[in-house]
Amino acid sequence: TCRAITINRETRRPTINEEFFYNWNEVSVYVLGWILSDGCIFGNALMFGIGRKDREHLQKILMAMGSDAPIYDSGEGHPSSYGKGGLYATVYSKSTCFRLRELGITERKSLTADLDWQAIPKNLHPHLFRGIVDGDGSIGKYKKSDMIRPSWWLSLCGSRPVVTAFRDFVFEQTLRNVNVHPDRNIWGVRYSGNRA
């Protein structure tokens, strides 16, 4: 999840393909989902803040968007709210941020995001949710001591509309229904079992 970042602005701002979120394909839809979970917008800035282990993934995201934004390490003299141990990148683009707001990504997206689902071709929804889960989801396996037959679990947290849409998507694929539940000031859903 992205939080406010202290930014040292440079004279030359990084570039970005400003048509990226108008032309839908597996990559652009995935990146939209990933921004919904691990990116944020503030004014005309699109910002990312992640752990160091995900540097290569962030590089691929920026490359896909046609951006040459540098990736900074918060432990290398670039202050941020992530402390020592995080990476961040910022792309300035008024039109891109306008487009993301148009699609439903807001400044306080973890609480309020509700995508314009009709704007995304339904056959690409699996890639959208893949991006969302890669950012705000988690997967694991119960310990043997927890049960006789260990099983897997999958969970997702975020705004109520996004989590509910994911629950409905899973139901369409599996006919398996679960409840969306409050998790502090956000919402969550969880699946478990050997078919999770």
Disulfide bonds with the S-S distance in Angstrom:
Cys2-Cys40 2.43
